[in-house]
């Protein structure tokens, strides 16, 4: 273990570098976008509301962080939902960064998780999973960058 790694108060490795709006690390002395705190316990509805707010403000990477917290705190039967939503946000982040291959790989994983979850009949917390899955399928069949940046799924 190296002593020069960024660590949180509990000693866990955490990258303290500021990030840009798409989650890319910047130099330590750069002004970045405020990051979402990690490990926040929210109700599923509160997690979706916060993720939607971040998503709508053009911060899908930050929405992913909120959804990742929800996934880690969710009961096992709901993990596919939260993982799929987090992966969807990261795939959009990759698309906005110009990483088409990464976007397609992650959006495919998101679709498979959400399809699996949709068949279980678990709670969707007001999400239109069929609409989200259809949006993903359209991106997979029309992967041009302009298609990713219009008609957002959430």
N, C-alpha and C positions, 0 to 999 in steps of 0.2 A: 504494500500500500504506500502510495506517495503522499507526502505531507503537503504538496502544493495543489492538491485537488480542491475544488470548491465543495464545501460541505454545509449541510443545514445544521440547526441547533442540536439535532439528535445524532449528528456525526455521519449521516447518510450522504453519499456523493450527490451533489446537485450542481448543475452548471449555473453559475451566477452571472454569466455574460448577458448583457441586454440583448433583446431580440427585436427584429423589425416586425412589421405588421403581418408578415407571412411566416413568422416563427424562426427565421434564419438568425443564427448568432451573429452579433456584432462585436466590435472591439470593446474591451472593458470600459473604456472612457467615452464611448459613444452614447448618444441619447437614443434610447429604444422606446418601444411601446410597452406600457405597463403590462406585466404578466399576470395571469390568473393565479391566485394562491392554490397550492396543491393540497389535496387531502380534505377539502371542504365537504362536509356531510350535508347533503341537500335531499329534500324529498324528490321523487322522480319528476313531479310537476315543476318544482323550482329549478331542477337541473335543466329541464327542457326549455323553460322560460329564459334562463340565463344563457344557455347555448344558442337559442334563437336570437337573443339580443346581440350577442357577439357575432353570430353569422350574418345577421342583417346589417351590422356595421362594417362588414367586409373583413372580418377576422375569423375565418374558418379554423385556423390553427388553434386559436384560443378557445373556440367553441369545442374543439376536440378535447382540450384539457379538461373542461367541465364534464364532458361526456365520459372521459376516461375515469374521472373520480366516481361518477355514477356507476360505471361498470365495476370498479373495484369494490364498491359498497353494495352492489345488487345481490339478490339471492341467485343461486346457481341457475335457476330456470329462466332468469331474465338477462343473463350475461350476453347471449347472442344479440339481443336487441341493442344493448348499450355499446358492445364492441362494434357492431355493424354501423351504428350511427357515428361513432368516433372515427372509424375507418373511412366512412363517407366524407367526413369533414377533412380528413388528412388527404384523401384523394383529390378533393377540390383544391386544397392547398398546393399539392403537387402540380395540378393543372395550371393554377395561377402563377406558379414559379416557372412554367414552361417544361416541366418534366412529364411529358405525355406517357411514357412507359410506366413510370411509377404511379401515375394517376390511374391508368387502366388496371394495373395489378391490384391496387388497393380497392378500387371501386368494384372489381370482381369479387374480392373477399367480402366486402360490405354487402353486396347483393346476395351472396350465398348465405351469409349469416342472417340477414333480414328475411330471406325466403324461408329458411329453416325456422326462424322464430315465428313467422306469420302462420306456419302450419301448426304450431303448438297451441294457438288460441290464447296465448299469454296476454297480459294487459299491454295495450299500445299507447296508453296515456294521451289519447286524442290525436295521435299521429295517424296519417293516412298511409299506412305501410304499402298498400297496393300502388299508390301514386309515387311514392319514393322509389319502389322497386322498378316501376315503369320508367321513371326518370333515369335510373341507373342503366337500364337496358338500352335506352336511347343513346346514352353517352358511349356505351360499349360499341354500338353499331355506327355511331357518328362521332368519332373521337376528336374532331377538329376543336381547337381551343375556343373558338367563338361559341360553340354549343355548350361548353362548360360554364361560360360566364353569363349565360342568359337563362331565364326560367329556372331559377334555383329550386331545389327539391324541398327544403324545409320551410 
